[in-house]
C-alpha cells in the first residue's frame, strides 16, 4: 500500500480515510484489479534490472517469487537471498529474504520467502481538529502501514533426455496487511509453475493466484474513534473481503554462447490478466497482455551486465495541445553484478514509473551459497 507521507493541515477530514480506500467499506467480497500490488514489485536486483523478465530463466532462491519451478535448480547447497530497496526518497521501504533448501538428496527443493513493504511514521490527524474548531498539534500521533507476504515453496525436477529437463513447483502464500492498530487483514493463496529446458532454450509458465487470493479485513476502532468518524462525515469501516484475480505468466529465454568467456541471455515474458481492460500493449475485456523484455551479458559467469523494459503503456503526448496524440512509454532498468566464491552481489537502477515520469531507485541484493560441512 503506497500511502503518501503528507499532511494537509487545512483539511478537516482525518487521514484515517485511508482505511476506506484500502478496503472499500461495506462491501462483503469483490475482485480488485490492483489488490496486493506490493506482490508485483519484484524481488532480486538481477530480476529487476532485467525488466522483471524471469519466468523462464530464474534458477536460484528468488524463484520462490518468480516461478517456484526454478527452485529445483538449487540442488547442492542451501541458498540465502537478501534485498533492500527504498522508494519515494526513503518513505517506502521494501525488504525481501528467502532461503532455498535442497532435500531428499537434491531431488526436491524447499523454499521459504518473506516480503515486507511498509510506510512508517504516517501522521494520524484524527484528533487534530477539536470539537470547538481549534487545532491541537500535540494530538498528532504516527502509525505504520505494512504489507507482509510469507511464501512456502516446493519444487521438483525430472530428466526427460540427455539435454531435456522439466521442473514443477508450487507456492502457498500467507498475506498479512496492517494499517496501524486500526485495521488488519489476513489472506492466503496459491501459485503453480513449470519450466522446460532443452539445451540453451528454456520455457516457463506460472499460474499466479490460481485459486484467487483473498484478504479478509477487520477493524479495531474505539468509541472515541467512531464518534470522530461520525463528526467528520466519514463512514465507519466494517469487515470486508477483497479478492485478487488469477494471472498467467508465460516466458521464454535463450542463452547464446558468444565465445569461451562471453554469453548473452535474452528473455521475453507475457503477463496475462483476466480482470478487465488494462492499459497494456494488448488490451480487451477478456484478457490484457503486458510484455517484459530482459538481457544479461555474462563474463566467465562471474561478472554480469543487464538491462530490461516492462510496463509498456500508451499515454497522452504532453506536447500535443489537442490532447489526442498518444505515444508509447515504458519502464526501463539497468544493472550489474559479480560473483566470487559462492557470493553474488547484484545492483539494479530502475524506474518505479516510466521514462516520462521518472521515479528512479537503487536496489541491492545479495546471494549466498551456504556450503554444507564435509562429513568426517
C-alpha positions as CSV (number, residue, x, y, z in Angstrom):
1,X,0.0,0.0,0.0
2,X,1.7,3.2,-1.1
3,X,0.5,5.9,1.3
4,X,2.0,9.4,0.8
5,X,3.8,10.9,3.7
6,X,1.9,14.2,3.5
7,X,-0.3,16.1,6.0
8,X,-2.7,18.7,4.7
9,X,-3.3,20.7,7.8
10,X,-6.2,22.8,6.4
11,X,-8.3,19.7,5.8
12,X,-10.8,18.8,8.5
13,X,-11.2,15.3,7.3
14,X,-9.0,12.7,9.1
15,X,-6.1,11.0,7.4
16,X,-7.6,7.7,8.5
17,X,-9.9,7.7,5.5
18,X,-7.1,5.6,4.1
19,X,-8.8,2.7,5.8
20,X,-11.7,3.2,3.5
21,X,-9.7,3.5,0.3
22,X,-7.8,0.3,1.2
23,X,-10.8,-1.9,1.6
24,X,-14.0,-0.4,0.4
25,X,-16.1,-0.4,3.5
26,X,-19.5,-2.1,3.4
27,X,-18.5,-4.4,0.5
28,X,-18.6,-8.1,1.6
29,X,-16.4,-9.5,-1.2
30,X,-15.2,-8.3,-4.6
31,X,-12.3,-8.6,-7.1
32,X,-9.9,-5.7,-7.0
33,X,-7.9,-5.0,-10.2
34,X,-4.9,-3.8,-8.2
35,X,-5.2,-5.9,-5.0
36,X,-2.0,-6.8,-3.2
37,X,0.1,-4.7,-5.6
38,X,3.1,-5.0,-3.4
39,X,3.5,-8.5,-4.7
40,X,4.0,-7.2,-8.2
41,X,7.1,-5.1,-7.4
42,X,9.6,-7.9,-7.9
43,X,12.5,-9.4,-5.9
44,X,16.2,-9.5,-6.5
45,X,18.3,-6.9,-8.2
46,X,19.1,-9.3,-11.1
47,X,15.5,-9.7,-12.0
48,X,14.5,-6.0,-11.5
49,X,17.4,-4.9,-13.8
50,X,16.1,-7.3,-16.5
51,X,12.7,-5.7,-16.5
52,X,11.2,-8.4,-14.3
53,X,11.5,-11.0,-17.2
54,X,12.3,-14.1,-15.1
55,X,9.6,-16.7,-15.6
56,X,11.8,-19.0,-17.8
57,X,15.4,-18.3,-16.7
58,X,15.2,-18.0,-12.9
59,X,17.1,-20.8,-11.3
60,X,18.0,-19.6,-7.8
61,X,16.4,-18.9,-4.5
62,X,14.3,-16.0,-5.8
63,X,12.4,-18.5,-7.9
64,X,10.0,-18.9,-5.0
65,X,8.7,-15.5,-6.0
66,X,9.1,-15.6,-9.8
67,X,8.4,-19.2,-10.7
68,X,8.6,-21.8,-8.0
69,X,9.6,-24.5,-10.5
70,X,13.0,-22.7,-10.8
71,X,13.9,-23.6,-7.2
72,X,14.6,-27.2,-8.5
73,X,17.9,-25.9,-9.8
74,X,19.1,-25.3,-6.2
75,X,20.4,-28.9,-5.8
76,X,23.7,-28.9,-3.9
77,X,23.8,-26.3,-1.1
78,X,21.2,-24.2,0.7
79,X,21.0,-20.7,-0.7
80,X,20.2,-17.4,1.0
81,X,18.9,-14.3,-0.8
82,X,18.5,-10.8,0.7
83,X,17.3,-7.5,-0.8
84,X,16.6,-4.0,0.4
85,X,15.1,-1.1,-1.6
86,X,13.6,2.3,-0.7
87,X,11.0,4.3,-2.7
88,X,9.8,7.9,-2.8
89,X,13.0,9.3,-1.2
90,X,13.0,6.7,1.5
91,X,9.4,6.9,2.5
92,X,8.5,3.4,1.4
93,X,10.8,0.6,2.5
94,X,10.9,-2.8,0.7
95,X,12.7,-5.8,2.1
96,X,13.0,-9.4,0.9
97,X,14.6,-12.5,2.1
98,X,14.5,-16.2,1.0
99,X,16.1,-19.5,1.9
100,X,16.2,-22.4,-0.6
101,X,17.0,-25.8,0.9
102,X,17.7,-29.0,-1.2
103,X,16.1,-32.1,0.3
104,X,15.9,-35.8,-0.5
105,X,19.4,-35.9,-2.0
106,X,18.7,-32.8,-4.1
107,X,15.7,-34.3,-5.8
108,X,13.4,-31.7,-4.3
109,X,13.9,-28.1,-3.0
110,X,12.0,-26.3,-0.3
111,X,11.8,-22.6,-0.3
112,X,10.9,-20.0,2.3
113,X,10.4,-16.3,1.4
114,X,9.4,-13.2,3.3
115,X,8.4,-9.8,1.7
116,X,7.7,-6.6,3.5
117,X,6.6,-3.3,2.1
118,X,6.0,-0.5,4.6
119,X,5.5,3.2,5.0
120,X,6.4,4.3,8.6
121,X,5.7,7.4,10.6
122,X,2.4,8.3,8.9
123,X,0.7,11.2,10.8
124,X,-2.6,10.3,12.4
125,X,-4.6,13.6,12.3
126,X,-7.9,12.1,13.5
127,X,-7.9,14.4,16.6
128,X,-6.1,17.3,15.1
129,X,-9.2,19.4,14.9
130,X,-11.0,19.8,18.3
131,X,-14.8,20.0,18.6
132,X,-14.6,23.8,19.1
133,X,-12.7,24.1,15.8
134,X,-9.3,24.7,17.3
135,X,-6.2,22.8,16.2
136,X,-4.0,20.9,18.6
137,X,-0.8,19.7,17.0
138,X,0.1,17.8,20.2
139,X,-2.5,15.3,19.5
140,X,-0.9,14.2,16.2
141,X,0.5,10.6,16.5
142,X,2.1,8.3,13.9
143,X,1.5,4.8,12.7
144,X,2.8,2.4,10.1
145,X,1.1,0.8,7.1
146,X,2.8,-2.5,6.3
147,X,2.2,-5.4,3.9
148,X,3.8,-8.8,4.5
149,X,3.8,-12.0,2.4
150,X,5.1,-15.4,3.5
151,X,5.8,-17.9,0.7
152,X,6.3,-21.6,1.3
153,X,7.5,-23.4,-1.9
154,X,8.2,-26.9,-3.1
155,X,9.9,-27.8,-6.4
156,X,11.0,-31.0,-8.2
157,X,12.9,-31.7,-11.4
158,X,12.7,-34.6,-13.8
159,X,15.1,-35.6,-16.6
160,X,13.4,-36.3,-19.9
161,X,16.5,-36.9,-22.0
162,X,20.2,-36.1,-22.3
163,X,19.6,-32.3,-22.5
164,X,16.0,-32.0,-21.6
165,X,14.7,-31.2,-18.1
166,X,11.2,-30.4,-16.8
167,X,10.7,-28.7,-13.4
168,X,7.5,-28.3,-11.3
169,X,6.8,-26.0,-8.4
170,X,4.0,-24.7,-6.1
171,X,3.7,-21.9,-3.7
172,X,1.4,-21.5,-0.7
173,X,1.4,-17.8,0.4
174,X,0.1,-16.1,3.5
175,X,-0.6,-12.4,3.4
176,X,-0.8,-10.0,6.4
177,X,-1.6,-6.3,5.9
178,X,-1.8,-3.7,8.7
179,X,-2.7,0.0,9.0
180,X,-1.5,0.9,12.5
181,X,-3.7,-0.6,15.2
182,X,-6.9,0.4,13.3
183,X,-7.1,-2.2,10.5
184,X,-5.5,-5.5,9.6
185,X,-6.1,-8.3,7.1
186,X,-5.1,-11.9,6.7
187,X,-5.3,-13.9,3.5
188,X,-3.8,-16.8,1.5
189,X,-3.4,-18.1,-2.0
190,X,-1.5,-20.5,-4.2
191,X,0.8,-20.3,-7.3
192,X,1.9,-23.1,-9.6
193,X,4.8,-23.1,-12.0
194,X,6.5,-25.1,-14.8
195,X,9.9,-24.9,-16.5
196,X,11.2,-26.8,-19.5
197,X,14.8,-26.8,-20.6
198,X,16.3,-28.1,-23.8
199,X,20.0,-27.2,-24.2
200,X,20.1,-23.3,-24.4
201,X,16.3,-22.9,-24.6
202,X,14.1,-22.5,-21.6
203,X,10.4,-22.1,-21.4
204,X,8.3,-21.2,-18.3
205,X,4.7,-20.7,-17.2
206,X,3.3,-19.5,-13.9
207,X,-0.3,-19.5,-12.8
208,X,-0.3,-16.9,-10.0
209,X,-3.2,-16.6,-7.5
210,X,-4.5,-19.7,-9.3
211,X,-7.4,-20.2,-6.8
212,X,-7.8,-16.4,-6.3
213,X,-6.1,-14.8,-3.3
214,X,-8.2,-13.1,-0.7
215,X,-7.7,-10.6,2.1
216,X,-10.2,-10.5,5.0
217,X,-10.1,-7.1,6.6
218,X,-11.1,-6.3,10.2
219,X,-11.1,-3.1,12.2
220,X,-10.4,-2.1,15.7
221,X,-11.9,1.4,16.5
222,X,-12.6,2.8,19.9
223,X,-15.9,4.6,20.6
224,X,-14.0,7.8,20.5
225,X,-12.6,7.0,17.1
226,X,-16.1,6.1,15.8
227,X,-17.5,9.3,17.1
228,X,-14.8,11.3,15.4
229,X,-15.5,9.5,12.1
230,X,-19.2,10.4,12.5
231,X,-18.4,14.1,13.3
232,X,-16.2,14.4,10.2
233,X,-18.8,12.8,7.9
234,X,-16.7,9.7,7.3
235,X,-18.2,6.2,7.0
236,X,-17.3,3.8,9.8
237,X,-15.5,0.8,8.1
238,X,-16.8,-2.7,8.6
239,X,-15.4,-6.1,7.9
240,X,-14.8,-6.7,4.2
241,X,-13.0,-9.1,1.9
242,X,-11.1,-8.3,-1.3
243,X,-10.1,-10.9,-3.9
244,X,-7.1,-10.9,-6.2
245,X,-7.9,-12.4,-9.7
246,X,-5.6,-15.1,-11.2
247,X,-2.8,-14.2,-13.6
248,X,-0.9,-16.3,-16.2
249,X,2.7,-15.5,-16.9
250,X,4.5,-17.0,-20.0
251,X,8.2,-16.8,-20.7
252,X,11.0,-18.0,-23.0
253,X,14.7,-17.5,-22.7
254,X,17.7,-18.4,-24.9
255,X,21.3,-18.4,-23.8
256,X,23.8,-17.6,-26.7
257,X,27.5,-18.5,-26.3
258,X,29.4,-15.7,-27.9
259,X,32.9,-17.1,-27.2
260,X,34.7,-19.0,-24.4
261,X,34.2,-16.2,-21.9
262,X,31.1,-14.3,-23.0
263,X,27.4,-15.4,-23.2
264,X,24.2,-13.5,-23.8
265,X,20.9,-14.4,-22.2
266,X,17.7,-12.9,-23.7
267,X,14.2,-13.4,-22.1
268,X,10.7,-12.3,-23.1
269,X,7.7,-12.7,-20.8
270,X,4.0,-12.1,-21.3
271,X,1.8,-11.2,-18.3
272,X,-1.8,-12.1,-18.9
273,X,-4.5,-10.7,-16.7
274,X,-8.2,-11.5,-16.9
275,X,-9.8,-8.8,-14.7
276,X,-10.9,-6.4,-17.4
277,X,-9.3,-4.0,-19.8
278,X,-5.9,-2.5,-18.7
279,X,-3.5,0.0,-20.3
280,X,-1.2,-2.6,-21.9
281,X,0.1,-3.4,-25.3
282,X,-2.8,-5.7,-26.0
283,X,-6.0,-5.0,-24.1
284,X,-9.5,-6.3,-24.1
285,X,-12.3,-7.1,-21.7
286,X,-11.4,-10.8,-21.8
287,X,-7.6,-10.6,-21.4
288,X,-4.8,-7.9,-21.2
289,X,-1.2,-8.8,-22.2
290,X,1.8,-6.9,-20.7
291,X,5.2,-7.9,-22.2
292,X,8.5,-7.8,-20.4
293,X,12.0,-7.9,-22.0
294,X,15.4,-8.6,-20.4
295,X,19.0,-9.1,-21.4
296,X,22.0,-10.3,-19.5
297,X,25.7,-10.4,-20.7
298,X,27.9,-12.7,-18.6
299,X,31.7,-12.8,-18.5
300,X,33.0,-16.1,-17.3
301,X,29.8,-16.5,-15.2
302,X,31.5,-14.1,-12.7
303,X,30.6,-10.6,-14.0
304,X,27.2,-9.5,-15.4
305,X,25.7,-6.5,-17.1
306,X,21.9,-6.4,-17.5
307,X,19.1,-4.3,-19.0
308,X,15.3,-4.5,-19.5
309,X,12.0,-2.8,-20.1
310,X,8.5,-3.5,-18.8
311,X,5.2,-1.7,-18.1
312,X,4.7,-0.7,-21.7
313,X,1.7,1.6,-22.0
314,X,0.1,4.3,-24.1
315,X,-0.1,7.9,-22.8
316,X,-1.1,11.3,-24.0
317,X,1.6,13.3,-25.6
318,X,2.2,16.3,-23.3
319,X,3.4,18.4,-26.2
320,X,0.1,18.0,-28.1
321,X,-2.3,20.8,-27.3
322,X,-5.3,18.8,-28.6
323,X,-4.8,16.1,-26.0
324,X,-5.4,13.5,-28.7
325,X,-2.0,12.3,-29.7
326,X,-0.6,9.3,-27.9
327,X,2.8,7.8,-27.5
328,X,4.3,4.6,-26.1
329,X,6.0,4.8,-22.7
330,X,7.8,2.1,-20.8
331,X,9.7,1.4,-17.6
332,X,13.4,1.0,-18.2
333,X,16.1,-0.6,-15.9
334,X,19.8,-1.4,-16.0
335,X,22.1,-3.2,-13.6
336,X,25.2,-5.2,-12.9
337,X,26.5,-8.0,-10.7
338,X,29.5,-10.1,-9.8
339,X,30.1,-13.4,-8.2
340,X,33.0,-14.6,-6.1
341,X,33.3,-18.0,-4.4
342,X,29.6,-18.6,-3.7
343,X,28.7,-15.0,-3.0
344,X,26.9,-12.8,-5.6
345,X,26.2,-9.1,-5.3
346,X,23.7,-7.5,-7.7
347,X,22.7,-4.0,-8.3
348,X,19.7,-2.5,-10.2
349,X,18.9,1.1,-11.2
350,X,15.2,1.0,-12.1
351,X,12.3,3.3,-12.6
352,X,9.2,2.8,-10.5
353,X,7.1,4.7,-13.0
354,X,8.1,5.2,-16.7
355,X,10.6,7.2,-18.6
356,X,8.3,10.2,-18.9
357,X,7.7,10.4,-15.1
358,X,11.0,9.2,-13.5
359,X,11.0,7.7,-10.0
360,X,14.4,6.0,-10.1
361,X,15.6,3.9,-7.2
362,X,18.8,1.9,-6.4
363,X,18.3,-1.7,-5.4
364,X,21.0,-4.0,-4.0
365,X,20.7,-7.8,-3.3
366,X,22.9,-10.5,-2.0
367,X,23.0,-14.2,-2.8
368,X,24.9,-16.7,-0.6
369,X,25.5,-20.4,-1.3
370,X,25.6,-21.9,2.2
371,X,28.1,-24.8,1.7
372,X,27.4,-27.9,3.7
373,X,30.1,-29.0,6.1
374,X,32.0,-32.0,4.8
375,X,31.4,-35.2,6.7
376,X,34.5,-36.5,8.6
